[in-house]
Amino acid sequence: MRVGLILGEALTGLRRNASMVISVVLVTFVSLTFVGAAMLMQMQISKTKDYWSERAQVAVYMCREEATVQNCADGPATDEQIAAVAERLASPALQSVVRDVRFETSQEAYDNVLSLMGEDYAEFVSPEQLNNTYWVNLADPSQSDVISEAFKDFDGVEEVANQLQYLDPLFSALTVATYIAVGIAGLMLIAAVLLIATTIRLSAYARRRELGIMRLVGASNRFIQTPFILEGVFAALIGSALASVAIIAMVQVGVGDYLSSQIDFVTTWVNLGDVALVVPAVIVIGVVLAAVSAGFAIRRWLRA
């Protein structure tokens, strides 16, 4: 098989259908950019979850004066009830779940509030309004329900709260955004596949006389089909390259220079190391789809 002749035929087809090729490049570029963005968003969700899962604590709030739950019917937690909670946390039943425990008095909580919010808040908050609290770090953050069940009906305990639950709305919003990006990418990929197939059929129609001559002289189907497949692959490869550049710029400028300086609670961001995993996948997806759609289109045209 003459490689030079095949490449020449492919380049000729690209020149003859320049406008359609540009359309394929643009659609492939947009669709693969969405694919890469969806991959990076899912990586960011995983990174954020892993970071906060290791640091999130379960808070065991002891009863305070204003508590209205059933466990606090007798008023603020007594020293005996506070000690009973500490004993339960140190018990063999929870030993494999609890990594370490820190106790914070209501006065310490009050001092922390003033240090964070300023002394002006002293007239709105008093130590009696805040809870004595056990802050529990877990060996496995997914087992927070074990702590909740252990103190569900425990006298003197007002509430057991998992800090990670406050980030659930954020994770849910990011997941929905990922699904939207995947959906848009899927629609754009379908459009790219249809455009590639249309381009190949138009290119074959424009060279129908040449193809007829090639058949008469005994050229194999593989020899005839390969230039058309290369046309689709070349166009998709250019679109994939542009998408890769856009993804790199998005992470380097959008995430590295902007988002990381604007959002404080996310401390682990996707980086160029993650891009190095996404870009090859994006290129492979683009090339494979182009090769498959172009091959299918030219085989159908030749059989017609």
Residue pairs with C-beta under 8 A, 6 or more apart in sequence:
1 222
1 223
1 226
6 223
6 226
6 227
6 230
7 227
7 230
9 227
10 226
10 227
10 228
10 230
10 231
10 234
12 207
13 203
13 206
13 207
13 227
13 228
13 231
14 21
14 231
14 234
14 235
16 203
16 206
16 207
17 199
17 202
17 203
17 206
17 231
20 195
20 198
20 199
20 202
21 199
21 231
21 235
23 195
23 199
24 192
24 195
24 196
24 199
24 232
24 235
24 236
24 239
24 290
25 235
25 236
25 238
25 239
25 242
26 239
27 188
27 191
27 192
27 195
27 239
28 192
28 235
28 236
28 238
28 239
28 240
28 243
28 286
28 290
29 239
29 240
29 242
29 243
29 246
30 188
30 243
31 185
31 187
31 188
31 189
31 191
31 192
31 243
32 185
32 189
32 239
32 240
32 243
32 282
32 285
32 286
33 243
33 246
33 247
34 181
34 182
34 184
34 185
34 188
35 182
35 185
35 189
35 243
35 282
35 285
36 243
36 244
36 246
36 247
36 278
36 279
36 281
36 282
37 181
37 185
37 247
37 250
38 178
38 181
38 182
38 185
39 278
39 281
39 282
40 247
40 250
40 251
40 270
40 274
40 275
40 278
41 174
41 177
41 178
41 181
42 178
43 270
43 274
43 278
44 174
44 266
44 269
44 270
45 171
45 174
45 175
45 178
47 268
47 269
47 270
48 167
48 170
48 171
48 174
48 266
48 268
49 171
50 268
51 266
51 267
51 268
52 163
52 164
52 167
53 141
53 142
53 164
54 141
56 141
56 162
56 163
56 164
56 167
57 135
57 136
57 137
57 138
57 163
58 135
58 136
58 138
58 144
58 147
58 148
58 160
58 161
58 162
58 163
59 133
59 134
59 135
59 136
59 159
59 160
59 161
59 162
59 163
60 85
60 89
60 133
60 134
60 136
60 147
60 151
60 157
60 160
61 131
61 132
61 133
61 157
61 158
61 159
61 160
61 161
62 76
62 77
62 81
62 82
62 85
62 131
62 132
62 133
62 134
62 156
62 157
62 158
63 69
63 71
63 72
63 75
63 76
63 77
63 81
63 131
63 156
63 157
63 158
64 72
64 76
64 77
64 106
64 128
64 129
64 130
64 131
64 132
64 158
65 75
65 76
65 128
65 129
66 129
67 76
67 158
69 158
69 159
71 153
71 154
71 155
71 156
71 157
71 158
72 156
72 158
74 155
77 132
77 156
77 157
77 158
78 156
81 155
81 156
81 157
82 103
82 132
82 156
84 154
84 155
84 156
85 134
85 151
85 154
85 156
85 157
86 101
86 103
86 134
88 94
88 150
88 151
88 154
89 98
89 101
89 134
89 136
90 98
90 101
93 150
94 146
94 147
94 150
96 139
97 138
97 139
97 140
97 143
97 146
97 147
98 136
98 137
98 138
98 139
98 147
99 137
99 138
99 139
100 136
100 137
101 134
101 135
101 136
101 137
102 134
102 135
102 137
103 132
103 133
103 134
103 135
104 112
104 132
104 133
104 134
104 135
105 132
106 127
106 128
106 130
106 131
106 132
107 127
109 127
109 130
109 131
109 133
110 125
110 126
110 127
110 130
113 121
113 125
113 130
114 121
114 122
114 125
131 158
136 147
138 144
138 147
141 164
144 162
144 164
147 160
148 160
148 162
151 157
151 160
152 160
189 285
189 289
192 236
192 239
192 289
192 290
193 289
193 293
194 293
196 232
196 235
196 236
196 289
196 290
196 293
196 294
196 297
197 293
197 294
197 296
197 297
198 297
199 231
199 232
199 235
200 228
200 231
200 232
200 293
200 294
200 297
200 298
200 301
201 297
201 298
201 301
203 228
203 231
204 211
204 228
204 298
204 301
204 302
205 301
211 224
211 302
214 223
214 224
215 224
221 299
221 302
224 298
224 302
225 295
225 298
225 299
225 302
228 294
228 297
228 298
229 291
229 294
229 295
229 298
231 294
232 290
232 291
232 293
232 294
233 287
233 290
233 291
233 294
235 290
236 286
236 287
236 289
236 290
237 283
237 286
237 287
237 290
239 286
240 282
240 283
240 285
240 286
240 287
241 283
243 282
243 286
244 279
244 282
244 283
247 275
247 278
247 279
247 282
248 272
248 275
248 279
251 270
251 271
251 272
251 274
251 275
252 272
255 269
255 270
255 271
256 269
256 271
259 266
259 269
260 266
260 269
